[in-house]
Amino acid sequence: MANPLYDTLFGRHADNESAFLKLSGGGALSYREFLARSAQFAAFFSGRGLAPGDRVAIQVAKSPEALMIYAACVQAGFVFLPLNTAYTTTEMAYFIENSGAKLLVCDPAREADLTPVAHKTGARVETLAPDGFGSLTARAMMAPERFATVDRGEDDLAAFLYTSGTTGRSKGAMLTQRNLLSNAEALVSTWRFTADDVLLHALPIFHSHGLFVACNVTLMAGGAMIFLPGFDRAEVLERLPEATAMMGVPTFYTRLLDDPGFTGDATRHMRVFISGSAPLLAETHRRFEDRTGHRILERYGMTETNMNTSNPYDGERRAGTVGLPLPGVEVRVRDAETGEPVPDGEIGVLEVRGPNVFTGYWQMPEKTAEELRPDGFFITGDLAQIGADGYVTIVGREKDLIISGGYNVYPREVEDVLDGHPGILESAVIGVPDADFGETPLAVLVAEDGAAPDLDALRSAVAAELARYKHPSRYEIVDALPRNTMGKVQKTALRERFG
């Protein structure tokens, strides 16, 4: 049966001595070195009782070792569960319990907080540090450099990615080997990646963009990555001459444009700049092209599907659109109320179908049935229109999801924290445009008894409960929230007022 995902992305490179990861500060790891160390992690975990299908949760800083653990999970048949490094202990407790993770890998600084949480559900805890006596890395590197790859099929689960909804708790989107493999194949073809490419990688790897798009595409093509810990404008500009491609969120490109050293001459060797995870403003498109001569290639995806559409590599990269369906992916627009088709050019809810679409939400069959139609189409919740030439334009969201700097912010989660604070009668969180992050959360508050709330205390409460990217950038006080005749808060009116 073999292991299609491992064999295609990793296994064929086992004896490849060419560079795979070019590291910050110098140095590099070849494919062979990377995979030998990954195999040691696989052997170490398997030797401590983990079995195929077990979930491995990981909340660590970006590093080559973190990426090795992803490869080890694929090779050993574990289900990989990357978690945002900004998640609080409260948030982590839910993910560990809900997923049934058998192992949690965390940074040493989080060990004291997360160990009691993990032990409540029987999960073991390991801390990941690049070196040091007794660390996971040091102990794993004592294992053999060869590990017998575990047989898995295309329908076996490879990863969980948690995504929230406007109501209820976060949902674990189950992604199979086929989901990840088919998407990597489509993107390599669409974006023309080859073994000659060097991708400048400044994205996090707990997110599908940095992991399942950037890393899987590079592995599929056999290219290399300049593997930076994060986005630092000076370091990106310094390493840019070594690269041929870059993937980023709009924030990366707006910050590069703020530097006078980012010019056409500095980018003349580049083949492609790709943007996603949040809407790219038409103004950013124009400024980028005027400054560098490059037209950013924008695409569209989501946690449950990875990538769905892309502007073409050859052809018109149309600002304001997310391009055309990827090979093997079908898109359609349906009326939000009736589910019936709408004519070309009219707005409705976007639905997608293809080998990239997830199999459902972990232990949530009712929610899965709500969002996956019997014919296999996934209801994205995004409002879109499809032109006669097939270009897809996202015009809004049926649900009030906010995408800030590439990360999903779900208003209900923030509102629950705000509403539970003394002095707050009720709240509404909306997304407002932001040139740097695409959009950012704004909180509209109604105070109890008309008394001014203590905003400093409120900010502290939010910081204790929620990851930084979920924090409101502004707080506005109103006498009452606007409602329709059914009592539903009219967030459209709030966006018109405060946006």
C-alpha positions in Angstrom: 0.0 0.0 0.0 3.0 2.3 0.7 2.5 5.8 2.0 1.6 8.2 -0.9 2.1 11.5 0.9 5.4 10.5 2.5 6.7 8.7 -0.6 5.8 11.7 -2.9 6.9 14.6 -0.8 9.7 13.2 1.3 10.8 9.6 0.6 12.1 10.2 -2.9 14.6 12.8 -1.5 16.2 10.4 1.0 19.6 10.4 -0.8 19.3 14.0 -2.2 22.4 16.0 -1.1 21.1 19.3 -2.5 20.0 22.1 -0.1 16.5 21.9 1.3 16.5 24.5 4.1 18.7 27.6 4.0 18.7 28.9 7.6 18.6 32.3 9.2 22.1 33.4 10.1 23.7 31.0 7.6 24.0 27.3 7.3 21.8 24.8 5.5 20.3 21.4 5.7 20.3 19.0 2.7 17.3 16.9 1.9 19.2 13.8 3.1 20.1 15.4 6.4 16.6 16.7 7.0 15.0 13.3 6.3 17.5 11.3 8.4 16.7 13.5 11.4 13.0 13.3 10.7 13.2 9.5 10.7 14.9 9.7 14.1 11.8 11.7 15.5 9.5 9.1 13.9 11.5 6.2 15.5 11.6 8.0 18.9 7.8 8.6 19.0 7.0 5.1 17.8 9.3 3.7 20.4 7.3 5.4 23.1 4.0 3.9 22.2 2.5 6.2 19.6 0.6 4.3 16.9 -0.7 5.1 13.4 -3.8 7.4 13.7 -2.7 8.9 17.1 -2.8 12.7 17.2 0.4 14.7 17.8 -0.3 18.3 18.9 2.5 20.7 18.5 2.8 24.3 19.7 6.3 25.5 19.2 8.3 28.3 17.6 9.1 27.9 13.9 12.3 25.8 13.4 13.7 23.1 11.2 13.0 20.6 14.0 9.3 21.5 14.0 9.1 20.8 10.3 10.9 17.5 10.9 8.2 16.5 13.3 5.6 17.1 10.5 7.6 14.8 8.3 8.0 12.2 11.1 4.2 12.2 11.6 3.6 11.6 7.9 6.2 8.8 7.8 4.9 7.1 11.0 1.2 7.6 10.2 0.4 10.0 13.1 -2.1 12.7 12.6 -0.3 16.1 12.7 -2.0 18.9 14.7 -0.1 22.2 14.5 -1.4 24.9 16.9 -0.9 28.7 16.8 1.9 29.8 19.1 -0.3 32.6 20.3 -3.0 30.3 21.8 -3.4 30.7 25.5 -3.5 27.9 28.0 -7.3 28.1 28.1 -7.5 27.7 24.3 -4.9 24.9 24.3 -6.9 22.9 26.9 -9.8 22.6 24.5 -7.7 21.6 21.5 -5.8 18.9 23.4 -9.0 17.5 25.0 -11.1 17.6 21.8 -8.5 16.1 19.5 -7.6 13.3 22.0 -3.9 14.0 21.3 -1.6 11.4 22.7 1.4 13.7 22.6 1.9 17.4 23.0 5.1 19.0 21.9 5.6 22.5 23.2 8.3 25.1 23.8 10.1 24.8 27.2 8.7 28.1 28.3 5.1 26.7 28.1 5.8 23.4 29.8 4.7 24.4 33.3 1.4 25.8 32.1 0.6 23.1 29.6 1.7 19.9 31.4 -1.3 19.9 33.8 -3.7 20.5 31.0 -2.2 17.7 28.9 -2.1 15.2 31.8 -5.8 15.7 32.5 -6.5 13.9 29.2 -3.6 11.4 29.4 -1.4 13.2 26.9 2.4 13.0 27.3 4.4 16.3 27.0 7.7 16.8 25.3 9.5 20.1 25.0 11.3 21.0 21.8 14.6 22.9 21.9 17.2 22.8 19.2 19.7 21.3 21.5 20.5 20.8 25.2 20.9 17.7 27.3 17.6 15.9 27.9 15.7 17.9 25.3 13.4 16.1 22.8 15.8 16.9 20.0 18.8 15.5 21.8 17.0 12.3 22.8 15.5 11.8 19.3 18.9 12.2 17.7 20.0 9.0 19.5 17.5 7.0 17.5 18.4 5.3 14.1 18.5 7.5 11.0 16.3 5.0 9.1 12.7 4.3 9.9 10.4 1.8 8.1 7.7 4.0 6.6 4.2 3.0 7.8 1.7 2.0 5.2 -1.1 4.5 4.8 -3.7 5.1 2.1 -4.9 8.2 0.4 -8.0 8.3 2.5 -6.2 8.0 5.8 -6.0 11.2 7.9 -2.8 13.1 7.8 -3.6 16.3 9.8 -6.1 18.2 11.8 -6.4 21.9 11.5 -8.7 23.7 13.9 -11.1 26.4 12.7 -13.8 28.2 14.6 -17.3 29.2 13.6 -19.4 32.2 14.4 -21.1 30.1 17.0 -19.9 27.1 19.1 -16.4 25.8 19.8 -13.6 25.4 17.4 -13.9 22.5 14.8 -11.2 20.1 13.8 -11.0 19.9 10.0 -9.9 16.4 9.1 -7.4 16.4 6.1 -6.4 13.2 4.4 -3.3 12.3 2.5 -5.2 12.8 -0.7 -6.4 16.3 0.3 -2.8 17.5 0.9 -1.2 15.6 -2.0 -3.7 16.6 -4.7 -3.4 20.3 -3.7 0.4 20.3 -3.8 0.3 18.7 -7.3 -2.2 21.3 -8.5 -0.2 24.3 -7.1 3.2 23.1 -8.5 1.6 22.9 -11.9 -0.3 26.2 -11.7 2.6 28.2 -10.3 5.3 26.5 -12.4 7.5 25.5 -9.4 10.6 23.4 -10.3 13.7 22.1 -8.5 15.5 25.3 -9.5 13.2 27.4 -7.3 14.3 28.9 -4.0 11.3 30.0 -1.9 11.7 32.8 0.6 9.7 31.3 3.6 8.9 33.8 6.3 5.4 32.4 7.2 4.5 30.5 10.3 4.2 26.7 9.9 1.2 26.2 12.2 -1.0 27.6 9.4 -2.0 25.9 6.2 -0.4 28.7 4.1 3.1 28.2 5.5 3.0 24.4 6.0 0.7 22.8 3.4 1.1 25.4 0.7 4.7 26.7 1.0 6.4 23.6 2.3 4.5 20.9 0.4 4.9 22.8 -2.9 8.7 23.1 -2.3 8.9 19.4 -1.4 6.8 18.4 -4.4 9.0 20.4 -6.8 12.3 19.4 -5.1 13.4 23.0 -4.6 14.8 24.8 -1.6 13.5 27.2 1.0 15.2 30.2 2.8 13.6 29.2 6.1 13.3 32.4 8.3 11.9 32.3 11.8 9.4 35.0 10.9 8.9 38.1 8.8 11.7 40.6 9.6 11.8 43.2 6.8 15.6 43.8 7.0 16.3 40.1 6.8 13.8 39.5 4.0 15.4 42.2 2.0 18.9 40.8 2.7 18.0 37.3 1.7 15.8 38.2 -1.3 18.6 38.1 -3.8 19.0 34.3 -3.1 15.3 33.6 -3.9 13.2 33.1 -7.0 9.8 33.0 -5.3 8.0 34.4 -2.2 4.7 33.5 -0.6 3.2 36.0 1.9 0.2 37.6 3.4 -0.7 41.2 2.4 1.1 42.5 5.5 4.4 41.3 4.1 4.0 43.2 0.9 2.8 46.5 2.5 5.7 46.5 4.9 8.2 45.8 2.0 6.7 48.7 0.1 7.4 51.0 3.1 11.1 50.4 2.6 12.8 52.6 -0.1 15.3 49.7 -0.7 12.6 47.5 -2.0 12.8 48.4 -5.8 12.7 46.8 -9.2 16.4 46.3 -9.1 16.1 44.4 -5.8 13.5 42.1 -7.3 14.7 41.6 -10.9 15.8 38.0 -10.2 12.4 37.0 -8.7 10.0 34.8 -10.7 6.8 35.2 -8.7 5.3 36.8 -5.6 2.2 35.1 -4.3 -0.3 36.5 -1.7 -3.1 34.9 0.2 -4.8 34.3 3.6 -6.4 37.8 3.5 -7.7 40.1 0.9 -5.1 42.1 -1.0 -6.1 45.7 -1.6 -6.2 46.9 -5.2 -4.0 49.8 -4.1 -1.3 47.4 -2.9 -1.5 45.6 -6.2 -0.9 48.9 -8.0 1.9 50.2 -5.8 3.7 46.9 -5.9 3.6 46.7 -9.7 4.6 50.4 -10.1 7.6 49.9 -7.7 8.9 46.5 -8.9 7.3 45.7 -12.2 5.9 42.4 -10.7 2.2 41.7 -10.5 1.4 39.9 -7.3 -0.4 36.5 -7.9 -3.3 36.3 -5.5 -5.1 33.0 -4.7 -7.9 31.8 -2.4 -8.1 29.0 0.1 -9.3 28.0 3.5 -8.6 25.6 6.3 -11.0 23.0 5.2 -9.8 22.9 1.5 -6.3 24.3 1.3 -6.2 26.2 -2.0 -9.3 26.5 -4.3 -8.5 29.1 -6.9 -5.6 31.1 -8.2 -4.9 33.9 -10.6 -3.0 32.5 -13.5 0.7 32.4 -13.8 0.5 33.1 -17.5 -2.5 35.5 -18.2 -4.3 38.3 -16.4 -3.7 38.6 -12.7 -6.8 40.5 -12.0 -6.8 42.8 -8.9 -9.9 42.3 -6.7 -10.3 38.7 -7.8 -8.9 35.4 -6.6 -8.6 34.0 -10.1 -9.8 30.7 -11.6 -10.4 27.2 -10.1 -7.3 25.1 -9.7 -7.1 21.9 -11.7 -9.5 19.3 -10.4 -11.4 21.9 -8.4 -15.0 22.9 -9.2 -16.7 26.1 -7.9 -20.2 27.3 -8.0 -22.4 30.0 -6.5 -25.7 29.3 -4.8 -28.4 31.4 -3.3 -27.9 31.6 0.5 -31.5 31.0 1.3 -32.7 28.4 -1.3 -29.4 26.8 -2.3 -30.4 27.3 -6.0 -27.9 28.3 -8.7 -27.5 32.0 -9.4 -26.7 33.5 -12.8 -23.1 34.3 -13.8 -22.0 37.6 -12.3 -24.6 37.6 -9.5 -23.7 37.2 -5.8 -24.3 34.1 -3.8 -22.5 31.7 -1.4 -19.4 30.1 -2.9 -19.2 26.3 -2.9 -16.3 24.1 -3.9 -15.7 20.5 -4.7 -12.5 18.5 -5.4 -9.9 16.2 -4.0 -8.7 19.0 -1.8 -11.9 19.3 0.2 -11.7 17.9 3.7 -13.6 14.8 4.9 -15.5 16.6 7.8 -15.1 17.9 11.3 -13.7 15.7 14.0 -16.5 14.3 16.1 -19.0 16.8 14.7 -21.2 14.9 12.2 -24.1 17.4 12.5 -21.8 20.3 11.6 -20.2 18.3 8.8 -23.7 17.6 7.3 -24.5 21.3 7.5 -21.5 22.4 5.5 -20.8 19.4 3.2 -23.6 18.8 0.6 -24.5 15.2 -0.4 -22.9 15.8 -3.8 -19.6 16.7 -2.2 -19.6 20.5 -2.5 -18.4 22.4 0.6 -20.3 25.5 1.5 -17.6 28.0 2.2 -19.7 30.8 3.7 -18.0 33.3 1.5 -20.1 35.5 -0.7 -18.8 35.6 -4.2 -19.6 36.1 -7.9 -18.2 34.2 -10.8 -17.8 36.1 -14.1 -18.5 34.7 -17.5 -14.8 34.2 -18.0 -14.6 32.1 -14.8 -12.8 34.6 -12.5 -14.0 34.4 -8.9 -14.5 37.5 -6.9 -15.0 37.3 -3.1 -17.3 40.1 -2.1 -17.9 39.4 1.6 -18.7 36.7 4.0 -22.1 35.2 4.9 -20.7 34.7 8.4 -18.9 37.5 10.1 -15.4 35.9 10.0 -12.6 38.4 10.2 -9.2 37.6 8.6 -6.5 39.7 10.1 -2.9 39.3 8.9 -3.9 35.9 7.5 -5.4 34.6 10.7 -9.1 33.9 11.3 -10.8 35.9 14.0 -14.3 34.7 14.9 -16.3 37.6 16.5 -18.4 35.3 18.8 -15.2 34.1 20.5 -14.1 37.7 21.2 -17.6 38.8 22.1 -17.9 36.0 24.7 -14.8 37.4 26.5 -16.0 41.0 26.3 -19.6 40.2 27.5 -18.3 38.4 30.5 -16.4 41.4 31.8 -17.8 43.6 34.5 -19.4 46.7 33.3 -20.1 45.4 29.8 -23.8 44.8 28.9 -23.2 43.5 25.4 -20.7 43.7 22.6 -20.4 43.3 18.8 -17.1 42.7 17.1 -16.7 43.6 13.4 -13.8 43.6 10.9 -12.7 47.0 9.6 -10.3 47.6 6.7 -6.6 47.9 7.6 -3.8 48.6 5.0 -1.3 46.4 7.0 -3.4 43.4 8.1 -6.2 43.5 5.5 -8.7 43.9 8.2 -8.6 44.1 12.0 -11.2 43.5 14.8 -13.1 46.4 16.2 -15.2 46.1 19.4 -18.5 48.0 19.8 -19.5 48.0 23.4 -22.7 48.8 25.4 -21.9 49.7 29.0 -24.0 48.6 31.9 -26.1 51.5 33.4 -24.4 53.9 30.9 -21.2 54.0 33.0 -17.9 54.2 31.2 -16.2 50.8 31.3 -12.6 50.4 32.4 -11.0 49.8 29.0 -7.5 49.1 30.5 -9.0 46.3 32.6 -10.9 45.0 29.6 -7.8 44.9 27.4 -6.0 42.9 30.2 -8.8 40.4 30.3 -8.8 40.0 26.6 -5.0 39.5 26.6 -5.3 36.7 29.3 -8.0 34.8 27.3 -7.2 35.3 23.6 -4.3 35.1 21.2 -2.9 38.5 20.3 -4.2 38.6 16.7 -7.8 38.3 18.1 -7.5 41.5 20.2 -9.7 44.4 19.1 -7.6 47.3 17.7 -10.2 49.8 18.9 -13.1 50.0 21.3 -16.1 52.1 20.6 -18.9 52.8 23.1 -22.5 53.2 22.0 -25.8 53.5 23.7 -27.3 50.5 22.0 -26.5 48.0 19.2 -28.6 48.3 16.0 -31.0 45.5 15.6 -33.6 44.3 13.1 -37.2 43.4 13.9 -36.1 39.9 14.9 -33.7 41.3 17.4 -30.5 40.3 15.4 -27.6 42.8 15.7 -27.1 44.5 12.4 -23.3 44.3 11.9 -23.6 45.8 8.4 -24.8 49.1 10.1 -21.9 49.0 12.4 -19.4 48.4 9.6 -20.9 51.4 7.8 -20.5 53.6 10.8 -17.1 52.5 12.1 -15.4 51.0 9.0 
